[in-house]
């Protein structure tokens, strides 16, 4: 699931809150989870990677400077983003699409 996806999340009577069940319509956005090392700070090497991602059309949000979710919009090159993170030695993983969807022969 990525930012902008339309989801089905009816209120669960036991939970007393909406509970995700499925994606109804994909937005076209894709998401990767990133653990920058060093943690993101203005001007450091992780910030340089984030600036490259921003120049590629991506956006991001982070729970803290050591964990980011990078949103790759439909107009950006998903493979180029993944290649950049790998080349720069950044620890990351597929979130949407998940690894099995990207590499079905290797899962």
C-alpha positions in Angstrom: 0.0 0.0 0.0 1.3 3.5 -0.9 0.2 7.1 -0.3 -2.9 7.9 -2.3 -4.2 4.3 -2.6 -7.9 3.9 -2.0 -8.5 1.3 0.6 -11.4 -0.7 2.1 -11.3 -0.3 5.9 -14.7 -0.8 7.5 -15.2 -0.3 11.2 -14.5 -3.5 13.1 -17.0 -3.8 15.9 -14.4 -5.6 18.1 -11.7 -3.1 17.4 -14.1 -0.1 17.4 -12.1 1.5 14.6 -11.6 1.2 10.9 -9.5 -1.9 10.1 -7.7 -2.3 6.8 -8.9 -5.1 4.6 -7.7 -4.5 1.1 -6.6 -1.9 -1.5 -9.4 -1.0 -3.8 -7.6 1.3 -6.2 -3.8 1.8 -6.6 -2.6 5.4 -6.9 0.4 4.5 -9.0 2.8 5.6 -6.2 5.4 3.1 -5.0 7.1 3.0 -1.6 10.5 1.8 -0.3 11.6 1.8 3.3 15.1 3.2 4.0 17.4 3.0 7.0 19.9 5.8 6.4 23.4 5.4 7.9 24.3 7.9 9.3 20.8 9.0 10.4 19.5 11.8 8.3 20.8 15.2 9.3 21.3 18.4 7.2 24.4 18.2 5.0 25.5 14.7 5.9 25.9 11.8 3.3 22.3 10.6 4.0 21.0 14.1 3.3 22.9 14.0 0.0 21.1 10.8 -1.0 17.7 12.3 0.1 18.5 15.3 -2.1 19.2 13.0 -5.0 15.8 11.2 -4.4 14.0 14.6 -4.3 15.6 15.5 -7.6 14.2 12.3 -9.1 10.7 13.4 -8.1 10.4 11.4 -4.9 9.2 12.5 -1.6 9.6 11.0 1.9 8.4 11.0 5.4 10.2 9.7 8.4 9.2 8.5 11.9 12.7 9.6 12.9 16.0 10.4 11.2 17.0 6.7 11.1 13.9 5.4 9.3 12.3 6.9 6.1 9.5 5.9 3.7 10.3 7.1 0.2 7.4 7.7 -2.1 8.2 7.2 -5.8 5.4 8.8 -7.9 4.3 7.2 -11.2 6.4 9.7 -13.3 9.7 8.7 -11.5 11.9 5.8 -12.5 11.4 3.1 -9.8 14.3 1.0 -11.0 16.7 4.1 -11.0 15.7 4.9 -7.4 16.4 1.3 -6.3 19.7 1.3 -8.2 20.7 4.6 -6.5 20.0 3.3 -3.0 21.9 0.1 -3.7 24.9 1.9 -5.3 25.1 4.3 -2.4 25.1 1.4 0.1 21.9 2.4 1.8 19.9 -0.3 3.6 16.5 -0.4 2.1 13.6 -2.8 1.2 10.6 -2.9 -1.1 7.3 -1.9 0.5 5.0 -1.4 -2.4 5.5 -3.3 -4.6 6.8 -5.9 -2.3 9.9 -8.0 -3.3 7.8 -10.9 -4.5 6.0 -8.7 -7.0 9.3 -7.2 -8.3 11.2 -10.5 -8.5 8.7 -13.3 -8.7 11.4 -15.8 -9.9 13.5 -15.2 -6.8 11.0 -15.2 -4.0 
